[in-house]
Amino acid sequence: MKKIINTHNAPVPIGPYNQAVLVGNTLYTSGQIAFNPETGNLILEDIKTETHQVMQNLKAVLATANMTFDNVIKSTIFISSMDDFSLINEAYGSYFDDTTAPARETVQVARLPKDVNVEISMIAVQ
């Protein structure tokens, strides 16, 4: 059976979806963008700060499911410009150990919700 995962420590969904769904021991997160959950404002100062906010939002969702970034087995990163790849990669990479980092793809897209620069989703296993 599926269990819906939502927390006030991550942004409220902006559509008909939940922050994550737990099925058995596998957690599927929705894509997170750089909303500050306390203020509801987007954090778009620079791409590294934006990426860190996204990762903090994902961290909160994982924690609600009693998981950490160590449980993540797959990430998908959507970016508006490949020119930002190295800075996003640097911020994202600070949350993982290189030897146990999850599988991942990074895809440039034409446009993201709220015209942000990065959106990340994850799959994690307990």
DAKA-V346305 format. One record per residue. N is the residue number from 0. PHI is phi as a letter, one per 30 degrees, with the letter a starting at -180 (999 if undefined). OMEGA is omega in whole degrees, 0 to 359 (999 if undefined). BURIAL is b if it has 24 or more other ideal C-beta (glycine too) atoms within 12 Angstrom, else e. Layout:
n=N phi=PHI omega=OMEGA burial=BURIAL
n=N phi=PHI omega=OMEGA burial=BURIAL
This chain:
n=0 phi=999 omega=179 burial=e
n=1 phi=c omega=177 burial=e
n=2 phi=b omega=179 burial=e
n=3 phi=d omega=180 burial=e
n=4 phi=c omega=175 burial=b
n=5 phi=b omega=178 burial=e
n=6 phi=b omega=175 burial=b
n=7 phi=d omega=180 burial=e
n=8 phi=d omega=175 burial=e
n=9 phi=b omega=182 burial=b
n=10 phi=e omega=175 burial=b
n=11 phi=d omega=178 burial=e
n=12 phi=e omega=181 burial=b
n=13 phi=c omega=180 burial=e
n=14 phi=a omega=181 burial=e
n=15 phi=d omega=178 burial=e
n=16 phi=a omega=177 burial=e
n=17 phi=c omega=181 burial=b
n=18 phi=d omega=179 burial=b
n=19 phi=a omega=175 burial=b
n=20 phi=b omega=177 burial=b
n=21 phi=c omega=177 burial=b
n=22 phi=b omega=186 burial=e
n=23 phi=i omega=179 burial=e
n=24 phi=c omega=182 burial=e
n=25 phi=c omega=180 burial=e
n=26 phi=c omega=177 burial=b
n=27 phi=c omega=180 burial=b
n=28 phi=c omega=169 burial=b
n=29 phi=d omega=176 burial=b
n=30 phi=d omega=178 burial=b
n=31 phi=c omega=172 burial=b
n=32 phi=c omega=193 burial=b
n=33 phi=d omega=171 burial=b
n=34 phi=d omega=169 burial=b
n=35 phi=d omega=185 burial=b
n=36 phi=d omega=180 burial=b
n=37 phi=d omega=184 burial=e
n=38 phi=c omega=185 burial=e
n=39 phi=i omega=180 burial=e
n=40 phi=d omega=173 burial=e
n=41 phi=d omega=178 burial=b
n=42 phi=c omega=186 burial=b
n=43 phi=b omega=182 burial=e
n=44 phi=e omega=177 burial=e
n=45 phi=a omega=189 burial=e
n=46 phi=d omega=179 burial=b
n=47 phi=d omega=178 burial=b
n=48 phi=d omega=178 burial=e
n=49 phi=d omega=180 burial=b
n=50 phi=d omega=178 burial=b
n=51 phi=d omega=178 burial=b
n=52 phi=d omega=177 burial=b
n=53 phi=e omega=181 burial=b
n=54 phi=d omega=177 burial=b
n=55 phi=d omega=177 burial=b
n=56 phi=d omega=178 burial=b
n=57 phi=d omega=177 burial=b
n=58 phi=e omega=180 burial=b
n=59 phi=d omega=178 burial=b
n=60 phi=d omega=177 burial=b
n=61 phi=e omega=181 burial=b
n=62 phi=d omega=179 burial=b
n=63 phi=d omega=177 burial=b
n=64 phi=c omega=181 burial=b
n=65 phi=i omega=178 burial=e
n=66 phi=b omega=176 burial=b
n=67 phi=b omega=176 burial=b
n=68 phi=d omega=176 burial=b
n=69 phi=d omega=181 burial=e
n=70 phi=d omega=185 burial=b
n=71 phi=d omega=180 burial=b
n=72 phi=c omega=183 burial=b
n=73 phi=a omega=175 burial=e
n=74 phi=b omega=172 burial=b
n=75 phi=b omega=180 burial=b
n=76 phi=c omega=175 burial=b
n=77 phi=c omega=181 burial=b
n=78 phi=b omega=181 burial=b
n=79 phi=d omega=179 burial=b
n=80 phi=a omega=176 burial=e
n=81 phi=d omega=176 burial=e
n=82 phi=d omega=180 burial=e
n=83 phi=c omega=187 burial=b
n=84 phi=e omega=186 burial=b
n=85 phi=d omega=179 burial=e
n=86 phi=d omega=175 burial=e
n=87 phi=d omega=180 burial=b
n=88 phi=e omega=179 burial=b
n=89 phi=d omega=180 burial=e
n=90 phi=d omega=180 burial=b
n=91 phi=e omega=184 burial=b
n=92 phi=d omega=180 burial=b
n=93 phi=d omega=180 burial=e
n=94 phi=c omega=184 burial=b
n=95 phi=b omega=170 burial=b
n=96 phi=d omega=184 burial=e
n=97 phi=e omega=184 burial=e
n=98 phi=d omega=181 burial=e
n=99 phi=b omega=181 burial=e
n=100 phi=d omega=181 burial=e
n=101 phi=d omega=169 burial=b
n=102 phi=d omega=185 burial=e
n=103 phi=a omega=165 burial=b
n=104 phi=b omega=176 burial=e
n=105 phi=b omega=186 burial=b
n=106 phi=b omega=173 burial=e
n=107 phi=d omega=180 burial=e
n=108 phi=b omega=182 burial=e
n=109 phi=d omega=183 burial=e
n=110 phi=a omega=178 burial=e
n=111 phi=c omega=179 burial=b
n=112 phi=e omega=179 burial=b
n=113 phi=h omega=180 burial=e
n=114 phi=h omega=176 burial=e
n=115 phi=d omega=182 burial=b
n=116 phi=c omega=183 burial=b
n=117 phi=a omega=174 burial=b
n=118 phi=b omega=183 burial=b
n=119 phi=b omega=171 burial=b
n=120 phi=b omega=184 burial=b
n=121 phi=b omega=168 burial=b
n=122 phi=b omega=181 burial=b
n=123 phi=b omega=181 burial=b
n=124 phi=b omega=178 burial=e
n=125 phi=d omega=999 burial=e
